[in-house]
Amino acid sequence: MKLLIITSVKAFEDKVKQLLADNNVLTYSYNSVIGYRDSTQESVSRNWFATEMNKTESLLFFAFVSSETSKKVFEVIEELNKTCDIHSKVHIAITKKKKSNT
């Protein structure tokens, strides 16, 4: 059993939900979060919005899934990131579940 953690900008909500459904992840939780990026170290030419602190409406998804399902979802997200026409990517992390009360 693995813990699947996915973060994305709010604009990708429907895509992430669809890819979870397509890969038989039928039980998951998600919540709105604020993504934060401190751009104070970037040069002005790289910082399009000319502000140092950037906040973005984001989502955090998590689910307990089998190892096989976690691999499939990871691969699908990697493919999605190759085709997205936006600066932000969908991020995924997979961790091993050590203990559970269920």
KAKA-V417791 format. One record per residue. N is the residue number from 1. RES is the residue in one letter. PHI is phi in degrees with one decimal (none if undefined). PSI is psi in degrees with one decimal (999 if undefined). Layout:
n={N,N}
res={RES,RES}
phi={PHI,PHI}
psi={PSI,PSI}
This chain:
n={1,2,3,4,5,6,7,8,9,10,11,12,13,14,15,16,17,18,19,20,21,22,23,24,25,26,27,28,29,30,31,32,33,34,35,36,37,38,39,40,41,42,43,44,45,46,47,48,49,50,51,52,53,54,55,56,57,58,59,60,61,62,63,64,65,66,67,68,69,70,71,72,73,74,75,76,77,78,79,80,81,82,83,84,85,86,87,88,89,90,91,92,93,94,95,96,97,98,99,100,101,102}
res={M,K,L,L,I,I,T,S,V,K,A,F,E,D,K,V,K,Q,L,L,A,D,N,N,V,L,T,Y,S,Y,N,S,V,I,G,Y,R,D,S,T,Q,E,S,V,S,R,N,W,F,A,T,E,M,N,K,T,E,S,L,L,F,F,A,F,V,S,S,E,T,S,K,K,V,F,E,V,I,E,E,L,N,K,T,C,D,I,H,S,K,V,H,I,A,I,T,K,K,K,K,S,N,T}
phi={none,-124.4,-100.0,-98.7,-124.0,-128.6,-122.7,-156.1,-71.2,-56.0,-60.1,-95.0,-53.5,-65.1,-63.1,-65.7,-60.1,-67.5,-68.0,-65.4,-62.2,-63.0,-108.7,62.1,-94.2,-96.0,-124.3,-156.1,-121.7,-151.5,-149.8,-75.8,-138.2,-103.0,-78.5,-131.5,-137.9,-90.6,-99.8,-65.0,-88.9,-84.2,-74.3,-60.5,-66.4,-91.6,-101.2,-55.9,-87.2,54.9,-124.0,-88.0,-113.1,-111.5,-118.8,-135.9,-67.5,-133.6,-131.4,-122.7,-108.3,-150.3,-157.1,-94.6,-138.8,-71.7,-60.5,-62.6,-64.3,-62.1,-64.9,-62.6,-63.0,-58.0,-62.4,-65.5,-67.7,-59.9,-66.1,-57.8,-64.8,-71.9,-103.5,-71.0,-103.7,-151.5,-69.9,-86.5,-106.3,-85.3,-104.9,-136.0,-135.1,-126.6,-123.3,-82.3,-87.8,-90.7,-149.6,-151.8,-93.1,-102.3}
psi={137.3,152.5,119.2,125.6,125.0,133.7,144.2,163.3,156.5,-32.6,-22.7,9.6,-51.9,-38.3,-44.7,-44.8,-40.7,-42.2,-31.7,-46.2,-43.7,-22.3,22.7,28.5,90.9,-14.3,116.6,167.7,152.1,158.2,150.2,137.3,164.6,117.8,140.7,135.9,124.1,109.2,18.3,-21.6,-9.3,151.9,157.8,-35.1,-25.4,-14.6,91.5,-40.9,-2.1,31.3,151.9,-29.4,117.6,128.2,141.3,136.9,121.8,174.2,147.7,118.1,145.1,148.1,150.6,124.3,167.1,163.4,-41.0,-45.1,-40.1,-38.7,-43.1,-47.0,-41.3,-47.6,-41.5,-39.8,-38.2,-42.4,-42.4,-43.9,-27.3,-27.5,-7.6,135.3,58.1,153.6,-29.7,139.6,164.0,127.8,142.6,141.9,142.5,126.4,157.3,135.7,119.8,-38.0,146.7,152.3,8.7,999}
